[in-house]
Amino acid sequence: MSDAMGDVVLRARKVRKRFGDTEVLKGIDLNVRSGEVLCVIGPSGSGKSTLLRCFNHLEGIDAGRVWMNGELIGYEQHGTSGRVLREMRPRDVRRQRERIGMVFQRFHLFPHRTAVQNVMEGPVAVKGRSRAEAAKRALELLAEVGLADRADHYPAQLSGGQQQRVAIARALAMEPDLMLFDEPTSALDPELVGEVLGVMRDLARRGMTMIVVTHEMGFAREVADRVVFMDQGAVVESGSPDLLFTAPRHARTRAFLSTVL
């Protein structure tokens, strides 16, 4: 867990999201500070993954605001009161997403490109880095996630855990201020989970600001600075891992933890 946390990197206020008649997020308030590891836990369908997707505007929100380092994400304020929101142009949203790395349940690697080519893609295509510079950094990142000897392998030649580590290196190549992890081990065979969690532990030790949606309670207990429990689109409670896992305040939290611990 982080020894010191700095200024607020991400701030969410009264975030609401609907899909048809179903309200998936019901007024979420959340702050994440620089260097903090925040783990989000809860039952399937509680809105955890949708919340992450709203944080980098992969999903638009129906009400509320999300700020990243003080900049409104996905929208521009209009009108004298600033209450009217208009969605940003796609190129401006893409610019914002450069600072927010995301690792999904599925790896989404380019199957026709090697590990190093996958990691190079963003810096070359989005940031305009030279191929030589991007390749050098990609090889460094692959070494950091334990895949120096797999740089020239294609995704089909890699295990699921290796593919997910390439996906983490690819997100880090964009030099993000914040990393979002959406159940990054849920698609892996049990014996491969540990290698991905190990990389995430290393990132936490190095001070990366992280929001992790996870079913891995041991990881949340060990690595998180703070744990948020969500249910039915709302934050039920949050607190330090020691408090939330050993002395949860709400009956719903206690009922959930009794099924997973």
Secondary structure as a PSIPRED ss2 file (coil, helix, strand):
# PSIPRED VFORMAT (PSIPRED V4.0)

   1 M C   1.000  0.000  0.000
   2 S C   1.000  0.000  0.000
   3 D C   1.000  0.000  0.000
   4 A C   1.000  0.000  0.000
   5 M C   1.000  0.000  0.000
   6 G C   1.000  0.000  0.000
   7 D C   1.000  0.000  0.000
   8 V E   0.000  0.000  1.000
   9 V E   0.000  0.000  1.000
  10 L E   0.000  0.000  1.000
  11 R E   0.000  0.000  1.000
  12 A E   0.000  0.000  1.000
  13 R E   0.000  0.000  1.000
  14 K E   0.000  0.000  1.000
  15 V E   0.000  0.000  1.000
  16 R E   0.000  0.000  1.000
  17 K E   0.000  0.000  1.000
  18 R E   0.000  0.000  1.000
  19 F E   0.000  0.000  1.000
  20 G C   1.000  0.000  0.000
  21 D C   1.000  0.000  0.000
  22 T E   0.000  0.000  1.000
  23 E E   0.000  0.000  1.000
  24 V E   0.000  0.000  1.000
  25 L E   0.000  0.000  1.000
  26 K E   0.000  0.000  1.000
  27 G E   0.000  0.000  1.000
  28 I E   0.000  0.000  1.000
  29 D E   0.000  0.000  1.000
  30 L E   0.000  0.000  1.000
  31 N E   0.000  0.000  1.000
  32 V E   0.000  0.000  1.000
  33 R E   0.000  0.000  1.000
  34 S C   1.000  0.000  0.000
  35 G C   1.000  0.000  0.000
  36 E C   1.000  0.000  0.000
  37 V E   0.000  0.000  1.000
  38 L E   0.000  0.000  1.000
  39 C E   0.000  0.000  1.000
  40 V E   0.000  0.000  1.000
  41 I E   0.000  0.000  1.000
  42 G C   1.000  0.000  0.000
  43 P C   1.000  0.000  0.000
  44 S C   1.000  0.000  0.000
  45 G C   1.000  0.000  0.000
  46 S C   1.000  0.000  0.000
  47 G C   1.000  0.000  0.000
  48 K H   0.000  1.000  0.000
  49 S H   0.000  1.000  0.000
  50 T H   0.000  1.000  0.000
  51 L H   0.000  1.000  0.000
  52 L H   0.000  1.000  0.000
  53 R H   0.000  1.000  0.000
  54 C H   0.000  1.000  0.000
  55 F H   0.000  1.000  0.000
  56 N C   1.000  0.000  0.000
  57 H C   1.000  0.000  0.000
  58 L C   1.000  0.000  0.000
  59 E C   1.000  0.000  0.000
  60 G C   1.000  0.000  0.000
  61 I C   1.000  0.000  0.000
  62 D C   1.000  0.000  0.000
  63 A E   0.000  0.000  1.000
  64 G E   0.000  0.000  1.000
  65 R E   0.000  0.000  1.000
  66 V E   0.000  0.000  1.000
  67 W E   0.000  0.000  1.000
  68 M E   0.000  0.000  1.000
  69 N C   1.000  0.000  0.000
  70 G C   1.000  0.000  0.000
  71 E E   0.000  0.000  1.000
  72 L E   0.000  0.000  1.000
  73 I C   1.000  0.000  0.000
  74 G C   1.000  0.000  0.000
  75 Y E   0.000  0.000  1.000
  76 E E   0.000  0.000  1.000
  77 Q E   0.000  0.000  1.000
  78 H E   0.000  0.000  1.000
  79 G C   1.000  0.000  0.000
  80 T C   1.000  0.000  0.000
  81 S C   1.000  0.000  0.000
  82 G C   1.000  0.000  0.000
  83 R C   1.000  0.000  0.000
  84 V E   0.000  0.000  1.000
  85 L E   0.000  0.000  1.000
  86 R E   0.000  0.000  1.000
  87 E E   0.000  0.000  1.000
  88 M C   1.000  0.000  0.000
  89 R C   1.000  0.000  0.000
  90 P H   0.000  1.000  0.000
  91 R H   0.000  1.000  0.000
  92 D H   0.000  1.000  0.000
  93 V H   0.000  1.000  0.000
  94 R H   0.000  1.000  0.000
  95 R H   0.000  1.000  0.000
  96 Q H   0.000  1.000  0.000
  97 R H   0.000  1.000  0.000
  98 E C   1.000  0.000  0.000
  99 R C   1.000  0.000  0.000
 100 I E   0.000  0.000  1.000
 101 G E   0.000  0.000  1.000
 102 M E   0.000  0.000  1.000
 103 V E   0.000  0.000  1.000
 104 F C   1.000  0.000  0.000
 105 Q C   1.000  0.000  0.000
 106 R C   1.000  0.000  0.000
 107 F C   1.000  0.000  0.000
 108 H C   1.000  0.000  0.000
 109 L C   1.000  0.000  0.000
 110 F C   1.000  0.000  0.000
 111 P C   1.000  0.000  0.000
 112 H C   1.000  0.000  0.000
 113 R C   1.000  0.000  0.000
 114 T C   1.000  0.000  0.000
 115 A H   0.000  1.000  0.000
 116 V H   0.000  1.000  0.000
 117 Q H   0.000  1.000  0.000
 118 N H   0.000  1.000  0.000
 119 V H   0.000  1.000  0.000
 120 M H   0.000  1.000  0.000
 121 E H   0.000  1.000  0.000
 122 G H   0.000  1.000  0.000
 123 P H   0.000  1.000  0.000
 124 V H   0.000  1.000  0.000
 125 A H   0.000  1.000  0.000
 126 V C   1.000  0.000  0.000
 127 K C   1.000  0.000  0.000
 128 G C   1.000  0.000  0.000
 129 R C   1.000  0.000  0.000
 130 S C   1.000  0.000  0.000
 131 R H   0.000  1.000  0.000
 132 A H   0.000  1.000  0.000
 133 E H   0.000  1.000  0.000
 134 A H   0.000  1.000  0.000
 135 A H   0.000  1.000  0.000
 136 K H   0.000  1.000  0.000
 137 R H   0.000  1.000  0.000
 138 A H   0.000  1.000  0.000
 139 L H   0.000  1.000  0.000
 140 E H   0.000  1.000  0.000
 141 L H   0.000  1.000  0.000
 142 L H   0.000  1.000  0.000
 143 A H   0.000  1.000  0.000
 144 E H   0.000  1.000  0.000
 145 V C   1.000  0.000  0.000
 146 G C   1.000  0.000  0.000
 147 L C   1.000  0.000  0.000
 148 A H   0.000  1.000  0.000
 149 D H   0.000  1.000  0.000
 150 R H   0.000  1.000  0.000
 151 A C   1.000  0.000  0.000
 152 D C   1.000  0.000  0.000
 153 H C   1.000  0.000  0.000
 154 Y C   1.000  0.000  0.000
 155 P H   0.000  1.000  0.000
 156 A H   0.000  1.000  0.000
 157 Q H   0.000  1.000  0.000
 158 L C   1.000  0.000  0.000
 159 S C   1.000  0.000  0.000
 160 G H   0.000  1.000  0.000
 161 G H   0.000  1.000  0.000
 162 Q H   0.000  1.000  0.000
 163 Q H   0.000  1.000  0.000
 164 Q H   0.000  1.000  0.000
 165 R H   0.000  1.000  0.000
 166 V H   0.000  1.000  0.000
 167 A H   0.000  1.000  0.000
 168 I H   0.000  1.000  0.000
 169 A H   0.000  1.000  0.000
 170 R H   0.000  1.000  0.000
 171 A H   0.000  1.000  0.000
 172 L H   0.000  1.000  0.000
 173 A C   1.000  0.000  0.000
 174 M C   1.000  0.000  0.000
 175 E C   1.000  0.000  0.000
 176 P C   1.000  0.000  0.000
 177 D C   1.000  0.000  0.000
 178 L E   0.000  0.000  1.000
 179 M E   0.000  0.000  1.000
 180 L E   0.000  0.000  1.000
 181 F E   0.000  0.000  1.000
 182 D E   0.000  0.000  1.000
 183 E C   1.000  0.000  0.000
 184 P C   1.000  0.000  0.000
 185 T C   1.000  0.000  0.000
 186 S C   1.000  0.000  0.000
 187 A C   1.000  0.000  0.000
 188 L C   1.000  0.000  0.000
 189 D C   1.000  0.000  0.000
 190 P H   0.000  1.000  0.000
 191 E H   0.000  1.000  0.000
 192 L H   0.000  1.000  0.000
 193 V H   0.000  1.000  0.000
 194 G H   0.000  1.000  0.000
 195 E H   0.000  1.000  0.000
 196 V H   0.000  1.000  0.000
 197 L H   0.000  1.000  0.000
 198 G H   0.000  1.000  0.000
 199 V H   0.000  1.000  0.000
 200 M H   0.000  1.000  0.000
 201 R H   0.000  1.000  0.000
 202 D H   0.000  1.000  0.000
 203 L H   0.000  1.000  0.000
 204 A H   0.000  1.000  0.000
 205 R H   0.000  1.000  0.000
 206 R C   1.000  0.000  0.000
 207 G C   1.000  0.000  0.000
 208 M C   1.000  0.000  0.000
 209 T C   1.000  0.000  0.000
 210 M E   0.000  0.000  1.000
 211 I E   0.000  0.000  1.000
 212 V E   0.000  0.000  1.000
 213 V E   0.000  0.000  1.000
 214 T C   1.000  0.000  0.000
 215 H C   1.000  0.000  0.000
 216 E C   1.000  0.000  0.000
 217 M H   0.000  1.000  0.000
 218 G H   0.000  1.000  0.000
 219 F H   0.000  1.000  0.000
 220 A H   0.000  1.000  0.000
 221 R H   0.000  1.000  0.000
 222 E H   0.000  1.000  0.000
 223 V H   0.000  1.000  0.000
 224 A C   1.000  0.000  0.000
 225 D C   1.000  0.000  0.000
 226 R E   0.000  0.000  1.000
 227 V E   0.000  0.000  1.000
 228 V E   0.000  0.000  1.000
 229 F E   0.000  0.000  1.000
 230 M E   0.000  0.000  1.000
 231 D E   0.000  0.000  1.000
 232 Q C   1.000  0.000  0.000
 233 G C   1.000  0.000  0.000
 234 A E   0.000  0.000  1.000
 235 V E   0.000  0.000  1.000
 236 V E   0.000  0.000  1.000
 237 E E   0.000  0.000  1.000
 238 S E   0.000  0.000  1.000
 239 G E   0.000  0.000  1.000
 240 S C   1.000  0.000  0.000
 241 P H   0.000  1.000  0.000
 242 D H   0.000  1.000  0.000
 243 L H   0.000  1.000  0.000
 244 L H   0.000  1.000  0.000
 245 F H   0.000  1.000  0.000
 246 T H   0.000  1.000  0.000
 247 A C   1.000  0.000  0.000
 248 P C   1.000  0.000  0.000
 249 R C   1.000  0.000  0.000
 250 H C   1.000  0.000  0.000
 251 A H   0.000  1.000  0.000
 252 R H   0.000  1.000  0.000
 253 T H   0.000  1.000  0.000
 254 R H   0.000  1.000  0.000
 255 A H   0.000  1.000  0.000
 256 F H   0.000  1.000  0.000
 257 L H   0.000  1.000  0.000
 258 S H   0.000  1.000  0.000
 259 T H   0.000  1.000  0.000
 260 V H   0.000  1.000  0.000
 261 L C   1.000  0.000  0.000
